[in-house]
Structure formats: structure tokens, C-alpha cells
């Protein structure tokens, strides 16, 4: 195994996290565990909620590089299981790495950018238990155009069965129109506030995004799970114009569990 130049790791975890090391440097991996109180606490990665995975090996992975005139400044703060020991942990690591698989680590543009070329991604774990882990990546990049672009993507893994969950794994098809209706009601209220419009106007505008909204709700890549339930994030352009930014929909835990497969241990 070849170590990339500039790699900095905590104690002995480097080799287990090299699958996440890219050309940019430095890369830092903390040597600690959920709930650690030792001197490495600053390097720990822990979930915002939940009892923890019980594995005590969630660690941060950081990729940072200062860009130049025609290369990107990179700022990636991810998370991974150190030395993954089962299919669930490997599935989680692979899914998180896929969130920044398109990062322009070695890309050089052939034009003079109007601003600093930038790629940023921050991943956080919103729920972790021995059976289920949910993480959210919030990213944005500037490629030299009129404005930057942002996005949110989620990773939801059934740790016991070693699989990245899809909507069909978790819910019956009959749940989709229920969730779409609940989210649409929230999006109309948010659109009224953002655009200072009437309910009728917001409803008419949202109707033009009906297919895109259903697509997002039906894809767990846009679902982040918390103790209180789940949040579906709609990126800019999905439910409105760019100037409106993103939208979010919160689905309460009791509503989710009414439809969810009971074999998947969701937050409770």
C-alpha cells in the first residue's frame, strides 16, 4: 500500500483509511472513538444523536488543498469507520466516499475564472446505532460561472444487513404519495414566506415542480434521519428558482414508522 504525500494520521489508523485518501493533501484521520475523552477528542467523529454504533471507530477524514489560478481549492470533511470489519461498515465508507467522487482534485481549467475555483463538502452523522447509521453531506462548488452551486446528499445504511438503503428497501410504494403530500404542504408554506406570495400563487408555482419533488421524496439519498424523524432536502431548482435556494421537509418519526419496514431499526 502506497501512502500519498502529505498524509497525516492519528497513531495507527492511516492504513485503514487510505481508501479515502486522494491526491489533495494533507489528509487527517483522528484516532478516537464515539465518546472518547482523551487527548485525541478534538479529532473524534461522533453522531449528533443516537446511542452510537457500539464500534467506537468513526473517524474524520479531511482533504484540504489551496488552489491556484486554474486549480480548485479543496475542503472536504468526511467521516469513515476505521478498519471496517463488516459489510455494513464497508457499505457506509463506500457511500460516503462516493459523495465526493466527483471532486476536482486534479482538475485544471483552461480559462481565467472570475473567482476562486472552490469545492467544499462537509459530512456529519445525524444518527448512529448498532443497526442503522444516517449521514448527511452538504456541499457547494464554484466553477467560474455566474454563481456557485450547492447540494445535499444523504447516506443511510442498514449496518446489520450491510446495505445502502433505498426507498423501496424501507417503504411500500403506497407511502410515496403520502410523503409527497405532506412535503408539498410544507413547501407551499415555505414558498409563501420566501416569495411573499399568496397560498394560491405558491401552490400554482409548486405544481410545476411536481415530478421533481416526487423524485426527491422517493430517493433516500435526500433523506437525513434524526431522533425526531427525518428531513428531506430539495436542492435549488428542484422546488423553485435558483434565487429561492433549497427547501426542506420534516417528517415526524411516528409518521415514518407507520410505513417503514419494522426490520430496519430506525431512530426512536
ABEGO torsion letter per residue (X at the ends): XBBBBGBBBBEAAAAAAAAABBABOBBBBBBBBBGBABAAAAABBBBABEAEAGAGABBBBBBBBBBBAABBBBBBBBBBBBGBABAAAAAAAAAAAAAAAABBAABBBABBBABBBBBBBBBBBABBBAABBBBBBBBBBBAGBABBBBBBBBBBBBAAAGBBBBAAAABBAAAAAAAAAAAAAAAAAAAAAAAGBBAAAAAAAAAAAAAAAAAAAABAAABBBBAAEBBBBBBBGAAEBAAAEBBBBBBBAAAAAAABBAABBBBX
